[in-house]
Amino acid sequence: MGPKPPRDLSKRHNVTVKWRVSGLYDMKSDQYKRMPVVERSEVISLKYPYPPDPNMLLLHFYPDGHVEAELVGKQQNHWEMRRLPIPEGHKDHGRN
């Protein structure tokens, strides 16, 4: 579920993303570090061009703090759109 896609798919659009950071998890070391809550907000341009049949808004949060946003089409598999590979020890997590 997500926001409705833009009415005009021929022009670029932005979204405002707000999130809270309260800790850092390192998948490689399997270590979690608590920290004071920091509220962040950023206006992000949606990756362009858009799919012809947008169905979902996908957000990518990176370890260095930047965020990317893109629309995903109905026929696209959002699980295959990861930007960073899953560390080897976590690939089977939740697939039992």
N, C-alpha and C positions, 0 to 999 in steps of 0.2 A: 504494500500500500504506500501511497505517496501522493504528492500534489498532482493536480491535473497537468498534462503537458501544455506547453505554450500553444496558443491558437495559431500563431504565425511561425511555422517551422523554418521559414526562409531567412529569419533574422536571428542574431545572437541574443541570448537572454542570460540574466544573472539570477542567483538565488542567495539569500542571506542564511547562513548556517550559524547556529548558536550551539555551543557544547560546553561541558564542564570536564576539566581534567582533575582527577583526584588521586591519581597514581599512575605508575608506569609498569607495564608488564613486558619482560624480555622473553620472547618465546624460545630463543636459543638456550638461555640458561635456566628457564622455567622459574624465574625470580620475579616477585612482585614488590614494588617499592611504593609505599603510601607517601602522600605529600599533601600540603594544604590545597583545598579546592581553588582552582583558578577558572574563572569563567572567560570563555573566548567567543568571539563573534567575527565573522568575516563575510564579505560579499565575494562570491565566487562565480566566475563565468562558466556556464555549462559547456562541456566539450562539444565542438561543432565540427562537422555537420551532424544533425540529429537523425536518428533512425526514422523511417517513414511511419512506423507504428509504435510510438513511445508508450511504455507501459509502467515504467518504474524509474525512480530517481535513485541513482547509485552514488554513494559518497565514499571516497577513499581518504582515510586518515593515515598520514605517514609519521614515522618515528621522529622526523625533524620538525614536525608541527604543522606542515602545510596540508591543505585539504584540496581535493579535486572533486568535481561533480560531473556526472554525465547521465543522459537519458538512455534507458535500455529498452530495446524493442521487444515486442511480445514473443518473437521467435528466438531471441538471444538467451543464452544460458548465463545468468549473472554470476554463477559460481566459477565460470571459466574466465572471468574478467578481473581476476586478482592482479594487482600491480607488483606485489612482492610475493615470492614463493613461500609456501608453508614450510617451516623447518621440518626436517625428517622425522623427528620424534613426535610431531603433532599431526602428521598426515592421516593417521587412522583414528584420531580422537573423535569420539562420538559416532563412529561408524560400525559399532559392534552389533 
